[in-house]
Structures are given as C-alpha cells and as structure tokens.
C-alpha cells in the first residue's frame, strides 16, 4: 500500500469539497490539511526513497516491455519481408526454369536435366527461406532474452531496496529468496 499516494488522495478529497459548504466531520479544512502535512513530514526518508525506487522500477519495467514489444514487432516485420522476398525470388526462379524447360522440350535428356535443376532451385529456395525465418526467430528470442536480463536486474534492485528498508531484526522470508532465485534462472 502506498501511504504517500493515500495522503495525496485524502488531500485531493479535501480540496474538492466545496470551501463554503459544511465543515468535514466538524473539523476545519485548514486543520486537516496541516495534519496531513505533518504526517507527510514525519514519514521516514527511507520510506520516501523506497516509494521513489518502486515507482522508478515500474517505469523502467514498462519501458523495457515497450522496447521488447517494439523489437519483437520489428523482428517479425523483417522476417516477413525476408520470407516474402525469398518467395518472390523462388517464384521468379521457378518461372525462369519453366520457360527454359519449354524451350528444351524437344530433347528428352535436356528436359530431364532442366527438371532436376528446377527441383534443385526450388529446394534451395525453400531451404533459404526456412533458414531466413529461423534467423529472424533467433533474433526475436535474443531480444526477449535481453529483456529477461533487464527485468532480472530490476527485480534485484527492488529486492535490494526492500532489504535496505526492512528492519534489521527481520529476516528475508523463504518466498523472497525463492523469488530472487527464480529471477536469476
């Protein structure tokens, strides 16, 4: 629960109540504002720093997610372009082979040779297309791996900040240790 945000919400609620209307709970509006300011001022600096760290971590995590989405989208678009280009090349090569085959139809040995070449070209084009797709998928996998590393660092920073805020007598729970190990894996 974010105590600073709750205090801000309470202050907003007071500010939105009509000034010349009934007094809230029979208390003076200025007195309530002063008490909220005192509560805010008496909060430990570590709590304020922890809240700031969590907000920054959330911002970094969202930024990393957006970067990963953008990278993945770019990788997918690039792989689609590569596959489309390979298909066009394969179709062009097949058409050339078909035209060449028609020209050589009169000689059966040449016809057999051109069919074999056309098949070889088609197989090569399909292999190239598959290899290009695998390369694009590997690139997307690598980008996701990098994102996983960034998220792991963010989780480590959060855990470290929590440890700094945690009272010295408290020991980290088994769930915290398991969370850290899961992130490192």
N, C-alpha and C positions, 0 to 999 in steps of 0.2 A: 504494500500500500504506500503510495507517495504522499507523505504528510505535507510537503510543500504545495503540492497540487491541491490537496484538500483545503489548505488555508487560502489559496488563491480563489478556489470555488466559493468559499464562505465569504470572502471579501467581495467577490462579484455579486453574490446574492444580496449582500447588504447594500451595495451600490445601486442595484437595480430596483430596490424597494423605493417607492416614492418618498422624497425627503420630507414633505409636509404632511404625510399620512400618519397613521397610528405608529407609535413607538414600538419597535420589535421587542417582544417579551418584556415590555416595560423598561427596557434599557435604552440608554442614549446611543444613537448611531455612532457618534464620535468615540464614546467609551468602548464600544465593541471593536471599532477599528484600532484603537490604541491597544487593546488586549491582544488582538491578532498580531499586531506589530511586535509586541513584547514576546509572544510565543515564538514568532519567526526569529527574533534576535537571540533568544535563549537556546535555540537548537544547536547541537554540536556542529562544529565546522566539518567534521568527518562525515556527518550525515549529508550535509550540503554537497560535499565533494563526491560522495557515493552516488547521490542522485544525479549529479552532473555527469559522472562517469557512465552510469547506466543509460542516460539519455544519449550521450555521445556514442556508446556502444550500439544502441539501437539505430542511430543514424548511420554508423559505419556498416552495420549489418544490412540495412536496407539498400545502401549504396552498392555494397558488394553483390547483393541479389540482383539489383538492376544491371550492374556490369555483366554479371553472368548471363542474365537473360539476353542482353544485347549481343554479347559474344556468341552465345548459342544461336541466336537468330541469324547473325552474320555468317556463322559457320554453315548453318543449314542452307541459307540462300546461296552461298558459294558452292556448296556441294551440289545443289540443284542445277546451278549454272554449269558446273563441270560435267555433270551427268548429261544434261541437255546438249552440251557441245559434243560430248563423246557420241551421243546418239546421232546427232547430225552428221558427224564425221563418218560414223559407221554406215548411215543411210547413203551418204554420198559415195563412199567406197563400194557399197553393195550395188548401187546404181551403175557405177563405172564398170564393175565386174560383170553385171548383167549385160550391159551394152557390148562389152568386149566378148562375152560369151556368144552373143547373137552374131557377131561378125565372124566368129570362127566355127560356126555350126557345121560348116561343110566338112571339116576334118575331124574325125572322131577322136583321135589322140589329143589334139589340141583342145577339143571340147572337154575331155576328161581332166586335162591339166587346168583349164580355167575354172572348172567346178571345184577342184581341190583348192585352188588359190582363193576363190571366193569364200569357201568354207573357212579356210585358214584366216583370212582377213576378218571375217565375221567373228570367229572365235577370239582373235586377238583384240578386236574392238570391245567385245563383251568383257574379256579379262581386264582390259584397261579401264573400262567403266566401273567394274567391281572394285578394282584397286583404288581408283579415284574416290569412290564412295567410302571405302574403308579409311582412306586418309582423312577425309572430312569428318568422319565419325571419331577417329582418333583425336583429331584436333578438338572437337567438342568435348570429348572425355577429358583431355588435358586441361581445358578451361574449367570444367567442373571440379577437377582435382585441385586446381589453384584456388577456386572459390572455397573448397572444403578446408584448405590450409588457412585462408583468411578467417573463416568462421571459427576455426580452432583457436587461432590467436585471440580473437575477440572473446571467446569463452574463457580462455586462460586469463585474460585481462580482467574479466568480470569476477572470476574466482579469486584472483589476487586482491582485487578491490574489496571483495566481501571479507576476505581474511583480515585485511587491514582494519575494517570496520568492526569485525567480530570481537567481543570482549576476550581478554587474554585467558580467562578460565574456561571458555567454551572450546570444545574440540570439534573439528570438522566431522560431520556425520558420514556414515558409510555411503549414503546416496551421493554426497558431494564428491567423494573420492571416486566412486563408480562413474559419475558424470564426466570427471576430468579424464579418466582412462578411456572412456568411450570416445571422447572428442579426439584424443591423441591417436586412436586406432584409425 
